[in-house]
């Protein structure tokens, strides 16, 4: 990932458009550059723009507390975290734009824009927009391709192309203000969360929470199975035998009724089909009679078709003869018309030939005249061309004359202006020279030497400033250490007392947990005994107990429950529910006690750890206090040496410096530096103003001499131009006279110009040529017309001969046919010829349809007669004899079936005897009514069947032609038998449905009992498996499980912290060779190893400000390396922090930054340290320009 360019517009103090292009010199050639400028000028705004374009927010906004409001235009407000607040007041729109190379090697452009309504400064702020574009590679003419459709898509795409989210970007690419020591001073939880984000190892927290959740789910599964096991008892053997007998009886009854129902349904279907076949046969016979009658009525049409078929061979010839007569008459008329047209066309052709001869003679005379006029025209044209050229030259010379006069006037006016400017410059130079004075007010002889003297004073004061700053920070740190020691002396006794209190609570919680577990186990055993006491087997044992004898279950000689009656089912259920509630209360009490004990244990461990930290911190603070006192003495010695070396005490402004305290001395130095800077800036400003003025004076003198020379040369050119204009005027007058004589030489026509003369010649020639062409074309058209009429006449004569020959042939053919067919006279033939082809086809189709109808009617009658014969033959088979036997025995079978269906509910056991008796009585009443209906319908069906048997005769094969009253059986008997059978089938459905439902109910009871028998054993096996699963997940949750995921996250991030310490120590070895980072004080704690104190472990809070910055910088660089992973990051920005370093530490920090530059990274540093500005040649200077605005300048 590499940043290529940064552009911003109207953000914070940077008003207007600004661009920083890292691909252009000098930034493209510099691996290390500085961002400089006064405090508040807008240096950090550049980094804010970088983050806005990529992520839509900034590190400073992320740290802003929530809940605050900012006043916007009108009555609108913005939250303190709203990035739109960076839009400069008074601006209608703003933007931030970044070009970068993604991890895929392609170039992208990310932009963030914000605007007010309608682009007006007083409009309401609109929602910010983000876009991501793919830039073209190599071809700048290709447009950029927009990749996103909305701002949310843009954020996800940018993170994907960069390979870094916002948190990783602020650790790997942008190290913002106040972010250095955040990780160093963070607690374990904050440090583990940050490491988790940077290393993308959030799955360890998810595993911890998943283990905790699995343990809870397994525990609930065990409790659920234990509740299900209570009360799962199967049926007794007697009840089981009664259920099986009930199923058998109902199965038998259902089989009998089903056979009766199926037999009746088959017989009813046979009678229905027999009636349908009788009806279909009658319809077919009626259709056969109608078809034969319709065929007999078409005899006249058959005779007509026979005559037309005889005429068919000669019909085309007769029709052709009829059509030839009008065609022959039409040809005679056309030949007469063509002869008249040819006779009228001959005189017109002769006239056209004479007109063409005349036009040719006129065209020849015109060509001769044109040959005489062209030489004269060419001579006149040359004179006119010469005249035009001279007139253009005359006009050009006049324009040049006017230009020379204007130029000469401008030069003279410019000379006057320069004289006035030279006088003003002399006055300005004299005024500026008077301002060059020293601090005593004396004029300066050598301004540059005075400037160098001021710079040496400034450098001496800058050398004093770090010494005083170090002394002030050391004194401030000493005060902090002393205050912290006082606080620790007060806090340690309170911590020790809190530790003793927690130990007492921990012992109480342990005792309460053991007591709760004991009560839970006792309650579980008691409930198990009560459940066994309520079972059926125990009831039998209870009745056999004898006082004084041993119990076969528990061995007791006392039997308080002997002889007692079994409790009712409702009472048993109530007791079981109360037992479950008591057990749940015991379990809840055990869990509460366990949680209280764990809380006390964690609190005790935490307090012990904090007490160790406080004691260690107290020791470290005493050591640091001694070091700070030595540092203060060393700083005072260094200050005295520097004052003596540079003779600063001899200056009147700095005379009281040795006697002042460090803070007041630093203020005096700052004040003197400000005076020197102001003096130096004034001197530089004056010198900068003098230099261009002197250069301008020299330029004016050179220009004055040049203008004087140009004025003299212009006057000479003007005199020469006037002479040429006079000569051209004389020549133009002569040429005009000559041309006028040539144009008026022809007495017949006076020409206005040479062009008019040429046009007149061409117009006459063109008119003669057009007349000649018109005459030729008219002659050609008449000749073509005459030839066309002659050809048409020949074609018509040939056609007339062909028609005459065809008519003779047809007459001979017709005479031969009439001789062969004397029965058709001319009138009959004419009548037959009048019949059209479509009428002939309709007649043929009519006769064909009648024939096909007769054939279909005959086939249908034969087929339906055969079906009826086959149907009656099927009624005499053995299977149908069985159906008739069941119908005959239906009266005896109906009653037992109904009685069986009613009695099937008996025998379900003693618990349901009353219900069975009620159901049996109701079913018996219904069965009696149904039996009466079935018997009545069965008797009616048997009577009808007997009548059909008496009249039934197998149909004859020739029955199709018999009359309707000779059919085998009466139709009304068949219909009545079908209705009786349908009523009987409907009456059988009710008992059949009742028997089926009773059979299903009995089967469901047996299936339920089977499930109870297998369920109790299966639940026991499930409980064993569930307890094994709970033990396994409980052990895993005890190791790594927690509801928040912190337990396993802490273990995993300890390994990542080791990696980070390795990365950071590599950088720390170059920054501070004295210190080395290590883990300690807590699972994710950081301590400093002091190699100069025998590898003493020190708290990170004991480091000075500069040491803290260097250690934090090493950690930040290590975090950047870890956050990048396999992604190569070639850009790094560091914001502030170098001001707290002494010169040696600053030099080490600069060497580390140079090392980053050498490794291929482009490093940008924001700092106020002057030495860094001097050592970094390339700078982005942010310079205030007044009114809260700043501008950017690239230096180097």
N, C-alpha and C positions, 0 to 999 in steps of 0.2 A: 504494500500500500504506500502510495507516494502522493503528496500534495503538489499540484502543478501551478495553480493560480487561485487568487482570492480576490473577489470583487464585492464591494458593499456600497450602499447608497442610502444616505440620510439615517444613519444609526447613531444614537447617542450624540457625542460631541463631534463626530465625523460627518459634517454636512456635505451634501453633494455626492458625486460619484467618485470612487477611489478604486484603484486596482493595484494589486501586488502580484507580478508575474514572476514565478520562480524559474521560468524557462528562458528569461532574458537576462543579459548581463546587467549588473554585476552579480545578481542573486544566483544565476545559473552556474557561476564559477566558484561560488563560496559554499563550503559545507557547513560553516558556522557563521551566523549573523545575529546582530543584536537589534532589539526593538527599543528605542530610546525616546525620551520625552519627559517633561515635567509631570508631577503627580496630577492626575485628573485630566491629562490631555487626551487620553483615549487609547492607550497602549493595549489594555486588556480588552477593549472593544473589538480589536482585530480578532482575538481568540474567540470572543463571543460570536462574531459573525461566522467564524469557521464552524462552531458548534450549531448555530442556528441553521445554516445551510444543510448540514448533514442530519441533525437530530431534532431540530425545532425547539431546542432549549439550551441553557448554558449552565455551567457549574455554579455560578453565583446565584442564579435563580433557584436552582435545586436546594441551596442552603437557606433560602429565605423562609422565615416562619410563615405558617399558614394563617389565614384569617384576616390579614390586613387588606386595606382597600386604598387605591390611588384615585384621585379625582382626574377625570378626563374632560374632554370638551362637553359643554352643556351640563346635563345632569347625569351623565354616564360615569361609571366607575370601573376600574380594573383591579384585579387581585395582584398582590405583590409578586406572585409567581408567574404572571402572564408575560410571555416573551414579547407580546406586542407593545409593552411599555418601553421597549428599546427604540421604537420609532421616534425620531426627533420631533419635538414640538414645533408646530408651524409648517409641517410637511404633509403633503397629501398621500405620499407613498414611499416605501422603502424596501430594500431587498438585501439579501446576502447570497453570494454565489461562489461555489468552489468547483474547480476542475481537479480531478484526481485519477490516478491509475488504480484500478481495483485488483483484487487478488487473482483475477483471471487474465491480467495483463492488458485489458482494454481501457480506453479513456472514457471517463464519464463526467457529466456536469450536474451537480446537485444545486438546487436553488430554493430559497425560502423568501416569499414575498408577502407583504402586508400593505394594505391601502385603506384609506378612508372613503366614505361614500362619495361617489362621483369624482374622486380624486381631489376633493377640496380639503384644505387644512382644517376647516371647521366641521367636516363631516364625521359621522360615527364610524368607529373602527370596524372593519370587516374581518371575517375569519381569515387567518393566515393560510397560505397555500404552499405546498411543497411539490417539486417536480424532479424527476431524474431523467436525463437524456444521455443517449449513447452517442459520443462524438465520432465523426468520420476519421478513418485512419489514412493519412497520406493525401487524400483528396479534399481540399478545403472547399471545393465548390458544392460538395454534397451536403444537404441539410442534416442537422442533428435529428436523431430519432427519439421521440418521447416514449418512455417505457411504461409509465404509470397512467392510471385513469383517475385516481383521486389521491389525497394526501396520505391516507393510511397505507395505500399500496406503495407510495414512494418511500415511506419509512421502512417498511419491510424489505423492499428491494435494495435500499442503500445499505442496510445492515448485512444483507446477503452479499452484495458486491464488495463491501469493505472487509467483511469477516470479523467485525467488532461491533458490539452494542455500545450504548452510551457509557456505561460504567467501565467497560474495558478500554474504550477510547480515551477516557480521562485518566486512565492508569498507564496506557501504553503509548499514547501519542501526545496528549495534552496534559501537562502537570500544572494545574491551576494554583492560584494563591490559596493559602491556608490548607492545602491538601497534602502537604509533605508529611507533617507529623500526625495526620489523622490515623493512619494505619499503625504508626509506632505507639501511640497512646490509647488505642482502642482496647476494649475488654475482649475476653475470649469469644463471646457470642458474636460481637460485631466483626471480629477478625475472621471467625470461621465462615460467616455469611459472605464476606468480601472474597475470601479465598475460594469459596464455592462458586461464586459468580465468575471469577477470573479464570478458573480452571475448568468450568463447565462440568462440575461433579455433583450436581444437585440430586443425582439418583441415589446417593448414599442416604440423604434425608428421607427420600421416598421409601427406601428399603426399611429404614428404622420405623417409619410410621406404618408401613405395611406389616411388619412383624408384630407391632403392638396391636394392630387391628385384627390380624389373624388369631392372635392369642385370645382376644376378647370374643371373637366369633366362635372359636372352639369351646370356650367356657360356656357360652350361651347354648351351644348345641348339646353339651353334656347335661345342662339343667333341663333343657326341653325333653330329652329322652327320658330322664328320670321321672318327669311328670307324666309322660305318656305311659310308662310301665304300670302306673297305679291303676287298678281296676280292669285290666285286660284278662277276663275269664271266659273260657269256651263253654258250650252247652254240655249237660250231663249225658251219659249213655242212653238213658231212657228217652230223654227229649230228642236225641239224635235219631233213635230208632223210629220214633213217632213221625219225625219229619221225613225220613226216607219212605215209610209206608204211605204217607200222604202223597208224595210225589208219584209213587207207583200207581195208586188208585186213580189219580187225576190223569195220568198218562193213558191208562186204559180207556177211561171215559172219553178223552179227547180223540183217541184213535177211532172209536166206534162212531162218534158223531161226525168226524171228518170223512169216513167212508160213506156214511149216509148222504152227507152234503155233496160229495163228489159225484155219487151215482145219480142223484136228482139233477144236478147241474148238467151232466152228460145227456140224460133223457130229455131235459128241457131244450138243450141245444139241438137235439135231433128233430124234435117237433117243430122248432122254429125254422130249421133248414128245410124241412118238408113243405111247410107253407110257402116259403120263399120260392122253392123250385116250382110249385104249382102255379104261382102267379107269373113267374118268368116264362113258363111254357105257353100260357094263354097269350101273353104279349107277343111272343115270337110267331104264333099262328096268325094273329091279327095282322102283323107286319107282312107275312107271306101272302095273304089274300090281297092286301092293298098293292103289293109289288106286281103281282100277276095282272091285276086289273089295269094298272097304269101302263104296263108293257103292251097289252092288247089294244089300247087306245092310240098307238103311234103308227098305224098301218100306212096312212097317207104320207107321213114323213119318210117312211121307208121307201115308198114308190118315188118320191121326189129325189131322195138321195141316190137311187138306182139310176135315174135319168141323168143326173149331174155327173155320176161316175162314168156313164157312157160317153158324155160330151167332153170329158176331161182331156182326151188326147188331142182333139182339134180345137179346143177352146182358145189357146194362145194364138193360133193362126187366124181364127175368126176375129178376135179382138184387134190383131195387127192390121187386118184389112180395113176394119172400121176406122182405125186411126190414120191410115195412109191417105185417104181422100182429102182431108183438110190440109195435110202437110204439102201435097202436090199443088193445090191451089195457092197456098202461101208462097211457094217458090216462084211461081209464074208472076205474082205481083211484085216480088222483090227484084226479079230480073228486069222488069219494065222500069222500076224506079232507078236502078243503077244506070241504065242506058240514058235516061234523061239527065242524070247528074254528070255523066261523061261528056255529053254534048254541050252542057253549059260551062264546063271547066276549060275547054280548049281555047276560046278567045282570051281568057284571063291569063293563061300561061304565055301567050304571045306578047301581051301588053307588059308583063313582068320582065321579059327578055329585053324589050326596047328600053325600059327604065333603067335596067342595069348598065346597058351600053352608055347611056347619057351620063350616069354617075361616074363611070370610069374616066370619061373624057374630062370632066370638071376636076376630078382629083389630080389628074396629070398636070393641068394648068396651075393648080394651087401649089403643087410641089415645086414648079419652076419659080413662081413668085416668092416662095419661102426661101429658096436658095439665094435670091438676090437680097433679101432683107437681113439675113443673119450676119454677114460681115459688118454692115453698118451698125447693127445692134451690139456686136461685140466691141466695136470701137467706142460707142457711147458708154457701155458698161465699164470699160477701163477708166474713162474720164471720171465717171461717178465714184468708182472705188478710190481713185486718188484723192478726189474731193472729200470723201468721208474720212480717209486717213488723216488728212491735214486738219480737218475740223476737230477730230479727236485729239490730235497733238496740240492744237491751239487750246482746247479745254483743259488738257492735262497741264500745260504750262501755266495757265491761269490758276489752277488748283495749287500747283507747286509754289507760285508766287504768293498766294494767300497763306499757305503753310509756312513759308519762310518768314513772312511778316509776323504771323502768330508766334512762331518759335523765338524770333528776335525780341518780341515784346515780353514773352515769358522769362527769357534770360535776363533782360534788363530789370524786370520786377523782382526776380529771385536775388539779383545782386543787391538791390535795395533792402530786401528782407534779411539777407546775411549780414549786412552792415549793422542792422539793429540787433541781431542775435549775438554778434561778437561783442557789442557793448554790454549786453546783459550778462554774458558769460564772464567777462572781466569783473563785473560787480560781484557775482556769486563766488568766484574764486577768492576775491579779497575778503568776503564775509566768512567763508569757511576757514581760511587760513588764520583768521583772527580767533577762531574757537579752539585751536590746538594749543592748550596750555596745560601745565602740570598741576599737581594738587595745591601748590602755593600760588597759582594764578600766573606764573611766568610763561611766556611763549616758548614753544618747543622748537629746538633746533633740529633734532632727529627724532621723528615720531616713532619709527620702527624700533630704535634702541629703547625708548621709553616703554613701548609695548612689551619688549622682552623683559624689562625690569619688573613690570607688573605681573608677568607670567611666573617669574621666579618666586615672587612673594606668594602668589597663589599656590604654587606647588609646595612650598614650605608649610603653608597652613593646612593643605590637604594631607600632608604627612603627619601633622599633629592630630588631625581629626580622628583617625582610627584608634590612636592610643587613648584619647579621651573617651571615645565611645566604648572601648573595651573596659576602661576603668569604671565608667558609669554602669555598664551592664554587670560587671563583677560586683559592684557595690549593691546594685538592685537585687542580684541573685543572692548575695550574702544576707540581705534583709529577708528575702523569701525563705531561705534555708532556716534562719533563726526563728522566723514565725512558724514554719512547718514543724520544727523541733518542739516548740512550745505546744503546738496542737497535738503532736504525737504523745508527749508526756501526759496530756490530759486524756487522750483517747485510749491508751493502752490499758489502764485499770478498768475502764468501762467495757472494753472488749473481753478482758479476762473474766469479768463478772458475768457477761452475757454467755460466755462459753460454759461456765459452770451451771447456769440456769438451763441451758439447752441440754446438757448432759442429764440433769434431773428429769426433764420432760421426756428424754429419750428412754430412760429406764422405766418411767411410768407407762409410756406407749407400748414398750415391749411386754410388760406385765399384762396390759389390757388386751393385747393381741392374743397372747397365750390363753387367757381366760375365755375370750370369744371363740377361739378354735375348739377349746374343750367343750363349751356349751353347744356349739354346732354339732360336734360328733355325738354328744349325748342325745341331742334332739333327733338326729338321723337314726340312731339305733332304736330309740323309743318308737319312732314312726314305723320302722321296719317290723317291730314286734306287733304293733297295732294292726298293720296291714295283714300280717299272717293270721292274727286272731280273727280278722273279719272274713277270711276265705272260707269256702264251702267245706274243704277238708278239715280245717280246724274246728268248724262247727260240729262235725261228726265226732272229732276227738274230744271236744268239750263235753258232749253228752255222755261220753264213756269214762270221764274222770271220776275217781273215788277219793274222798277225803282221807288223807294219811298215806296214800300210795304215791309213788314217784310218777311225775309227768313224763311221757315218752319224748317230749320236745325239749323242755328246758330243765327237767330233773327236779323241779320243785315239788315239795310235799303239800303245799298250800295251793288251793284252787279256788280263788274268789269268784271266778266267772263260770264255775261248773253249774249246769242246770239252767243257766239264763237263756232266754229266748234270743234269736238272731235279731238284730236291729233292722228296722225298716230300711228300704233302699234310700229314701230321702235323708234319713238320719246318717247313713253311712257316707253318702256324698257330702253332707255338711261337715262331718268329722274329717274326711279327707281334705276338704278345702281349708278347714282351720289348721290342719297339720302342715299343709303346704305353705300357708301364710306364716306360721311360726318358723318353719325352716328358712323361708326367704328372709325373715327378720334376722335370724341368726347369721345367715350368710352376709347380709348387709352390714351387720355389726362387725363381723370378722374383717370384711373389706375396709370398713372405716378405720378400724384399729390398725390394719396393715398400712393404710395410707398415712395415718398419723405417725406411725413408727418410721416410715420411709422419709416423711417430711422432716421429722426431728433428726434423722441420720444425715440427710443432706444439709440441714442447717448447721449441724455440729461440724461437718467436714468443711463447710464454707467458712464458718467462724475460725476454725483452726488455721485454714489457709490464709484468711485475712490477717490473723494475728501474726503469722510467720512473715507475711508481706510487710506489716507495719514494723516489726522488729528489724527486719533486714533493711527497710527504708531508713530507720533511725540510725543504724550503723553507717549506711552510705552517706547520709546527710552530715554526720559529724566529720567524716573524711573530707567531704566536699567543702565544708566550712573552713577547714584548715587550708585547703588548696586555694580558696578564694582570698583568704587573708594574705597568702604569699603572692598571689597574683596582683593584689592592690598595691603592695610595696614595689613589685617589679614595674608596674605601670607608672608609678610616681617617679622612679629612677629614670625610665625611658623618656618621660616628659621633660625632665630637667636637662637631659643630654641633648634633646632636640632643640630646646630653646636656646641653649648655649651654642650649638653648632650653627644655627641659622641667624643668630643675633637678633632674634625677634623682640627681645625685651627692650632693645634700643629704639624701636619705633614708638612714637608717642601714643599711637592708637592701641598698642599691645603691651604697654609698660606695666599695667596692673595684672597681667596674665598669671605670673607665678603665684600671686597671693590669693587668687580667686578659687572657689571650689570647682570641682570638675564640671559640674553642670553649667555653672555660670561661665567658666572658661570656654566651654563648647559653644555657648550662645555668643560669646564675644568673637570667637573664630568664625562662626556662621555669619555674624554681622559684618566682620571685616571681609570675608569672602564675597558677600553680597556687594559691598562697596567696590571691591576690586573688579568683580564681574561687571558691575554697572560702568565703572570707569573704562574698563577694557572694551566693553561693547560700544560705548560712546566713541572711543578712539577709533575702533575698527569701522564703525559706521561713518565717521567723518572721512577716514581715508578712502573708504569705498565710494563716497560721494565725490571726493576730489579727483580720483583717477578717471572716471568717465567724463568729468567736466574738462579736464586737460586734453583728453583724447578728442573730445568734441571740438575744442578750440582749434586743434591742429587740423581736424577734418574740415572745418569751416574755411580756414586759410587756403587749403588745397582746392576746395571747391570754388572759391572766389577767383583764383587764377584761371581755373578751367573755364568758368563762365565768361570771363573777359575775352579769352581767345575765341570762344564759340560765337560771341557777338560780332567780332570783327569778320570772321569767316562768313557769317550769315549775311552781312551787308554786301559783301562781294558777290555771293550767289544771287541775291535779289536783283542786282544791277544786270547781271548776265541773263537772267530769266526774262526781264523786260525787253531786251534786244531781240531775243528769239520770238517773243509774242508778236512784235511788229512785222517781222519777216513772214511769219505764217499767215497773217491777215492779208498781205498783198497777194500771196500765192492762191489763197482761197477765192479771192475776188476774180482772178483770171480764169480759174477752172470753172467757176459758176457760169461765166459768159459763154465759154466754149460748149458746155453741156446744153445750154438753152438753145443755141443755134442748131445742134444735132437733133433735138427733140422736135423742132418746128420745121425741119427740112421737107417733110411730106405735106403738100398743099391740101390733100384730102382730109387729113386727120392730125390734130395737134395732140401730142402725148404729154401727159402730166409728169411722167417719170420713166426711167429705163424699164422698170418693172411693168408699168402699164403698157409700154410698147411691146415687151416680150409676151405679156398675157394676150394682147390683141392678135399677134401672129399665131400663137398656139391655139387660141379659140377658133380662128378661121380654119386652121388645118384640121382641128378635131371635128368641126361641124361637117366639112367635106368628107372626112373619113367615115363618120357615122352615117351620112346619106348613102355612101357607097355600100356599106355593110348592110343597111336596111334593105336596099334593092336586091342584093345577093340573097339575103335570107328569105325575102318574099318569094323570089323565083324558086328557091329550093323547097319551100313549103308547098307551093302549088304543084310542083313536079312530083313530090312525094304523095300528095293527095291523089293525083291522076293515076299514079302507079298502083296505089292501094285499091282504088275503085275497079281498075282493070282486073286485079287479082281476085277481088270478091266476085266479079261477074263470072270468071272462069270456075271458081269453086261452086257457085250456085248451079251452073250448067251441069257440072259433074254430078252434084247431088241429085238433080232432076233425073238424070239417066239412071242412077242407082235405084231411086224410088220406083221408076217405071219397071225395071227388071224384077224387083222384089214383089210388086203387085201381081205380075204375070205368074210368078212361081206359086204364090199363095192361092190364086184362083184355081190353078190346076190341082193343088192339094185338097181344097175344100170340095171340089167336084168329085174327086175320088172318094172322100169320106161319106158324102151324101148318097152316093151310089151304094155304099156298104150299109147305111142306116136309113132305109126309106121310111121308117116309122116316125121320124121326127121331121115335121115340116118346118118351113121358115118361121112361122109364127111361134111354134114351140121352142125352136132354137133361140129366137130373139128373147123369149121369156126366160129361158135358162141362162142366157148370157147376162141378163139383168141382175142375176143373183151375184152378190159380192162374195169375195173370199171369206170374209169374217162370218157371213151368214151361213156359208157352207160348213165352216169349222164348228159353229154353234149347233148346226143340225147333227153333225157327226157326234159331238159331245153329248147331246140330249139322248140319242139312241144308245150310246155306250153306257151312260149313267143308268138308264132304265134296265139294261141287261145286267149290269153289275148289282143293282138293287135286288133283282129276282134271285141271283145266285147267293147273295149274302143272306136273304130271308130263308132260303131253303137250307143252307148250312146251319143257321142258328136254330131252326126248329129241330133238325137232326141232333145237334149237340145237346140241347136242353132236354130232349126226350131221353138221351142216353144217361145224362146225369141223374134224372129222376129214377130211372130203372136201377142204377147203381146204388142210390140212396135207400131204396126199399129192400134191395138184396142185403145190405149191411144190417138191416133190422132183424134178420133171421139167423145171425151168428150166435155162437155160444156166449160171447161176452155180453151181448145185449140180453140174453136169457138171464144172466146174473143180475143185471140191472133191474129187470122186471121182478126177479125174486125178492130183491131188497125193497122194491116198492111195495110188493105184496106183504112183506114182513115189517113194514115201517110202523104199523100200529103197535106191535109188540116191542120194537126197539126204542121207540121214542121215550116211553115212560122211564125205564131204567136209566137211560142216559141222563135225563133231567134230575132224577133222584141222586145219581152219583155226583153230579156237579154240585148239588146242595149239600150232600153229606161229606164232601171233601174237606170242609173246614173243621170238622171235629178231630179231636186227638192231638191238638197242638200243645197239650201240657196243662198242668193244673193251674198255671198262672193265667190262662186265657179261657177257662171253661165257660164263664158267663157270656163272654163275647161270642164264643162258638155256638152256644145254644141259641142266642138271639139271631145269629146269621143263618143257622140251619132252619129255624122257623120261618124266616122271611123267604129264604130260597125255596122251601117246600111249597109255600103258597103260590109263588110265581111259577114253579115247575108244574103244578096242577093245571093252571090256566093255559100254559104253553102246550101241555100234553093234549088238552081238549082241542085246541086249534089244529095241531098236527094230525090228530086222528081224523078230524072232519075232512081236512084237505086230502089226506091219504085215501079215504073212502071214495071221495069224488074222483080222484085221479084213477083209481082202480076201475070205477064204473066206466069212465070215458075210454080207458085202455081196452076194456072188454068189448065195447061197441066198435072200436077201431079194428080189433082182432076179428070181429064177426064180418065186417065189410071189406077188410083188407085183402086185395088180390094183387099179385105182381103186375105192373103195367106192361102192355104189349109193346113190341118194338115198333109197330105201325100206329101207335097211339097218337102220333102227331096229327093224323088226319081225322081222328074221332071227334065227335061233338063234345061240348063241355059237360053234359049230363051223364056221360059214360066214363068219368074219371074213377080211380080205384076206391076212394073213400070220400066222405063228406068233408068239405072245407071247414064247416063250423065246428065239427068235433075236434079237429086238429087244433083250431084256435082256442077252444075251451080247455083242452088238455094242457096247452102251453101256459095259460093263465093259472090253472090249478097248480101246476108244477112250480111256477114262479112264486106263488103265495106260500107254498110249502117250503121252498128254499129260504125265503125271507124269515119264516117262522123258526127254522133251525139255526139261524145266525145268532140269536140271543143266547141259547144254552151253550152253543159252541164257543162264543166269545167269553162267557163266564167261566167255562172249564179251562180255557187257555190262560186267562188271567190268574185263576187259582193255581194252575200248574207253575206259572212263572213266579208267583209269590212263594210257593214252597221251595222251588229251586233257589230263589234269592236267599231264603232263610238258611239253606244248607251251605250256600257259598259264603254267607256272612260268618257262619260258624267255622268254616275252613280257614277263613282269613284270620279270625281270632286265634285259632290254634297255631297257625304259622306265625302270626304277628308277635305273639309274646316271645317266642324263641328268637325271631329276627331282631326285635327291639333289644333283647339282651345282648346279642352279638354286636349290634350297632353301638350300644353303650360302651362295650369294651373297646371297640375301635375308636369311638369318639374320645374316650379318656386317654388313649395312647396318643391321638393327635394333639389333645390339649397339653399333655406333658411335653411333647416335642416342641410345640410352638411356645409354651411357657418358658422352657429353657432358653430358646432363642431370644424371646422378648426380654428375659432377664439380662442377657448379654448386650443386645444392641437396640432393643425396642423402646420407643417413647412416643407419646402422643404428638409432640412437636418435631420429632426427628433429630433433636439436638444430640442424643447420646452417640449414635453412629456417625453423625456429621463431625463431632469433635474428634473421634478416633481417626476418621479418614483425612480430615484437614490437617491433622498433626503431621502426616507424611508430606502433604503439600507445603506445610510451613517449613519442613526440613529442606525441601527443594528450594524454596524462596530464600532461606538463610544462605544456602550455598551460592545462589546467584548474587545476593546482596554482598556477601563477604568478598567476592571477586572484585566488585566495584569499591568496597570499603577499603580494601588493601591499597588502592591508589589514592583514596581521599584522606583517610585517617589511619595511618599504620598502627596507631596505638590500640585501636579498639577492634573487636570482633564480635559479631552477633551470635547468640546461642539461645536455645529453648530453656525455659526455667520458670520457677515460681508458680506455674499453673500449666494445665495440659497444652494450652496454646499461648503461653506467656512468652515474652521476649526479655532477655537480659543482655547486658553488655559485658564482654570479657575484657578487662583492662590488662593488657600484656605488660605494661610498665609497672604494674603493682602485683606481679606474681600471678597473673591470670585470675585476679580477683573478680568475682561476679558483682556487677553494679546494676542498680535499677535504671531503666531508661529515663526516669524522671530526674535523675541526678546529673544529666548532661547539661552543659551550658547551651546558650542559644545557638552559637555557631556549630557546636558539636551535634546538637540535635538536628540542625539543618543538614549537615553532611551525612549523618547516619540515615536521616529520612530520605535524602537524595539517593543514597545507595539502595535503600529499600524500594524507592520509586522506580529506579532503573531495573532492579531485579523483578519487580512486578510487571514492568513493561515487557521484559523478556518472557516471563511466564504467560502473560496475557496474549502475546502475539502467537505463541505456539509455533506451528509450522509456517505461519504467515510472516513474510518478510516486510518489516515496517521501516521505511526509509525516511520518515519525517518525525521530528520530535520538537515540542514546544515546551519551554520551562518559564513559568511566570513568577518572578520575584524570589526573594529568599537569600540572595548573595550579600546583602548589606550587613549581615551579622557576622561575616567571616573576617578574620585577621588576614594580613597580606599573605602569609605562608599558606593558610588554608584556602584562600582565594586562588593562589597559584595552583594548588593541588586540584581544586575544582575545575579550573581552566584546562589543566592537563587531562582530566577525565572527559571533559567535553570534547577536547581535541581527539581523544581516543575514540569517542562515538563518531566524530566526523570521519576519522580514518577508516572506521568499519563500514562506511557507505551511507550513513544517515545524514540528512540535512537537519541541523539543530538550530532552533531559534530561541534566544534568551531575552527575557524582559528584566531589566535591572537598572537601578539608579547609580551603581558603582562606577565611578569615573575610570578606574583602572581597567575594568572590563571593556568600557567603550574604547579605550585606547588600544587594547590588545586585539579587539575585533574590528577589522578594517571595514567590513560591509555592514551598513546599518540601515534600518527603516526608521527614519526620524518622524515622530509625531509632534508637530509644532503648533502651539496655540496661535490663532490669528485674531483673537478678540471676539467678544459677544458669545462666548461659550462654544466657539467653533475651532476646529483644528484641521490641519492639512498633512498629507503624507509626502515625504521626500526620501528617495533612495540615494544613499551616500556610499561611496566606495569606488 
